[in-house]
Amino acid sequence: KPTHDGWPGVRTPCGLCFLQKWAPLRYASTTALLFTLYTKTFPDDPLADALDEWALRTLHYVLGENGEGRSYMIGYSAGSTSAGSAGPAGDYPRRPHHRSSSCPAASPLDPVCNMSHACSTCASPWVLYGAVVGGPDATDCWNDDRVNWERNEVALDYNAPYPGLIAWALGKQADAAPTSPPPASLPPLVFAQPPGACEGIPRDAPFSAVCPAGPASKSQPACPYM
């Protein structure tokens, strides 16, 4: 019998299949990839179209169609905010729970990486392009807070589904519009990221015991949404 938090699973108000609070996007996206592999193998299954639609909706949720206009893939914005400037909640994660992207380049004034960088409420010094964070809670609420490892950690299993899932989605798009022009060339990646607004972030236990907590705000809401 499953024992994870959230089993047997719920649907968030904005449509995410939510199994547990620790990185729910990995479960939904891995399931989406398995659905696409199944429908490619058994295209005549009566449920194939519904499974493909579910998989595409899940990918779109991760990339910004989630009620908040927020992409959970670092470096990819669902809006027009550029990678070089820290934007509003509708942008993408700026504070992933990831050690090396949280540490500035070594300098005489800041020679080592330590807990002070983990507790910083500023954006990470570096953009961790392509990494997907854990994801929101069961009410679609999420904080851009590196101390909250449940919502903001990045890991191999969290990110493993996306190369296949995105390739599948691009293939479906090309099949639907085979005569569409090739995409315009992309601008060069800018890895350095300015700190942006360094505001206090609300934290519940156990995260508040690791780093001091700040008040809730519009861009850093208290979770869950009520």
C-alpha positions in Angstrom: 0.0 0.0 0.0 1.5 3.4 -0.9 2.6 5.5 2.0 4.0 8.7 0.4 2.4 12.0 1.4 -0.4 12.8 -1.0 -1.2 9.3 -2.2 -3.3 8.2 -3.9 -2.9 11.6 -5.7 -4.9 14.7 -6.2 -5.4 17.2 -8.9 -4.4 20.8 -8.1 -6.8 23.6 -8.9 -4.7 24.4 -12.0 -4.5 20.8 -13.2 -1.2 19.3 -11.9 -1.4 15.6 -10.9 0.0 15.9 -7.4 1.3 12.8 -5.6 3.5 14.2 -2.8 4.9 17.5 -1.5 8.6 16.5 -2.3 9.1 17.5 -6.0 5.7 16.7 -7.4 6.7 17.7 -11.0 9.1 14.7 -11.3 6.2 12.3 -10.9 3.8 14.0 -13.2 6.5 14.6 -15.9 7.8 11.0 -15.7 4.3 9.7 -16.0 3.8 12.0 -19.0 6.8 10.6 -20.7 5.7 7.0 -20.1 2.3 7.9 -21.6 4.0 9.2 -24.8 6.1 6.0 -25.1 3.0 4.0 -24.7 1.0 5.9 -27.3 3.9 5.7 -29.8 4.0 1.9 -29.3 0.2 1.5 -29.3 -1.2 4.3 -31.4 -4.5 2.6 -32.0 -5.4 2.4 -28.3 -8.7 4.2 -27.8 -7.1 6.1 -25.0 -4.0 7.3 -27.0 -5.3 10.8 -27.8 -6.4 11.4 -24.2 -3.0 10.2 -22.9 -1.2 12.4 -25.3 -3.3 15.4 -24.3 -2.6 14.7 -20.6 1.2 14.5 -21.3 1.1 17.8 -23.3 -0.9 19.6 -20.6 1.6 18.4 -17.9 4.6 19.7 -20.0 2.8 23.0 -20.5 2.1 23.3 -16.8 5.8 23.0 -16.1 6.7 25.6 -18.7 4.2 28.2 -17.5 0.6 27.3 -18.3 -0.3 26.9 -14.6 -2.4 29.8 -13.4 0.6 31.8 -12.3 2.3 32.2 -15.7 5.4 30.8 -14.0 7.9 28.4 -15.7 9.5 25.9 -13.4 12.4 25.4 -15.9 15.3 27.8 -15.0 16.2 30.0 -17.9 12.9 29.5 -19.8 10.4 32.2 -19.2 6.7 31.8 -20.3 6.7 35.6 -20.7 9.1 38.1 -22.1 11.4 38.6 -19.1 15.0 38.1 -20.2 17.4 35.7 -18.6 19.6 38.6 -17.4 17.1 40.3 -15.1 15.3 39.0 -12.1 11.6 39.2 -12.9 8.3 38.8 -11.1 6.5 35.7 -10.0 5.5 35.0 -13.6 9.1 34.4 -14.5 11.2 31.3 -13.6 13.1 30.1 -10.5 16.0 32.3 -9.4 16.9 30.6 -6.2 17.2 26.8 -6.8 18.4 24.5 -4.1 21.7 23.9 -5.9 25.1 24.5 -4.3 27.3 25.6 -7.2 24.8 28.0 -8.8 24.3 29.6 -5.3 28.0 30.5 -4.9 29.5 33.6 -6.5 32.8 33.6 -8.2 35.6 33.4 -5.7 37.2 36.7 -4.8 39.4 38.1 -2.0 36.2 39.5 -0.4 34.2 36.3 -0.8 36.7 33.4 -1.2 34.5 30.4 -0.1 31.0 29.0 -0.5 29.3 28.5 2.8 25.9 28.6 4.6 25.6 32.3 4.2 25.1 31.8 0.5 22.5 29.1 1.1 20.5 31.4 3.4 20.7 34.4 1.0 17.4 35.7 -0.1 19.0 37.1 -3.3 18.8 35.4 -6.7 21.6 32.9 -7.3 24.7 34.4 -9.0 24.4 32.0 -11.9 21.5 30.9 -14.1 21.2 27.1 -14.0 19.8 26.8 -17.5 17.4 24.0 -18.2 17.1 22.7 -14.7 13.5 22.0 -13.4 12.9 22.6 -9.7 10.7 20.4 -7.5 7.4 22.3 -8.0 4.4 23.7 -6.1 2.3 22.4 -3.3 -1.2 20.8 -3.7 -2.7 24.3 -4.1 -0.3 25.4 -6.9 1.5 27.7 -4.4 5.3 27.9 -4.7 8.1 30.0 -3.2 11.3 30.9 -4.9 13.3 29.9 -1.9 16.5 27.8 -2.1 16.2 26.7 1.5 13.0 24.9 0.7 14.4 21.7 -0.7 11.0 20.1 -1.2 10.0 22.8 -3.8 13.3 24.0 -5.2 15.9 21.2 -5.3 17.1 20.1 -8.7 18.2 16.5 -9.2 18.8 14.1 -12.1 15.5 12.2 -11.6 13.6 15.5 -11.5 15.0 16.5 -14.9 15.4 13.1 -16.6 11.9 13.1 -18.4 12.3 16.5 -20.1 14.6 15.7 -23.1 12.3 13.0 -24.3 9.1 14.8 -23.4 10.1 18.1 -25.1 11.4 16.2 -28.2 8.1 14.4 -28.4 6.1 17.7 -28.1 8.3 19.3 -30.8 7.7 16.3 -33.1 3.9 16.6 -32.5 4.1 20.3 -33.4 6.1 19.6 -36.5 3.6 17.0 -37.6 0.8 19.5 -37.1 2.5 22.3 -39.1 5.2 20.7 -41.3 5.6 23.8 -43.5 6.2 26.2 -40.6 9.4 28.3 -40.9 12.5 27.3 -38.8 12.8 29.1 -35.5 14.9 32.3 -35.3 18.4 32.0 -33.9 18.5 32.2 -30.2 20.4 34.9 -28.3 23.6 33.7 -26.5 23.1 32.5 -22.9 24.1 34.9 -20.2 25.1 32.8 -17.1 25.7 35.7 -14.7 22.5 36.7 -12.9 22.0 40.0 -11.0 20.7 39.6 -7.4 17.4 41.4 -8.0 15.2 42.0 -5.0 16.6 40.4 -1.9 13.4 40.2 0.2 12.5 38.1 3.2 10.9 34.7 2.4 8.2 33.1 4.6 9.4 29.6 5.8 7.7 26.9 7.8 9.5 24.2 9.8 11.9 22.6 9.1 13.2 25.3 6.8 12.8 28.1 9.3 15.2 26.3 11.6 17.9 26.3 8.9 17.7 30.0 7.9 15.7 32.9 9.3 12.2 33.5 7.9 10.8 36.7 6.5 7.2 37.9 6.0 5.0 36.8 3.2 4.6 39.0 0.2 2.9 39.0 -3.2 6.0 37.6 -4.9 6.9 35.3 -2.0 3.5 34.0 -0.8 2.9 31.9 2.3 1.9 28.4 1.2 -0.6 26.8 0.9 -3.0 29.2 -0.9 -6.1 29.5 1.2 
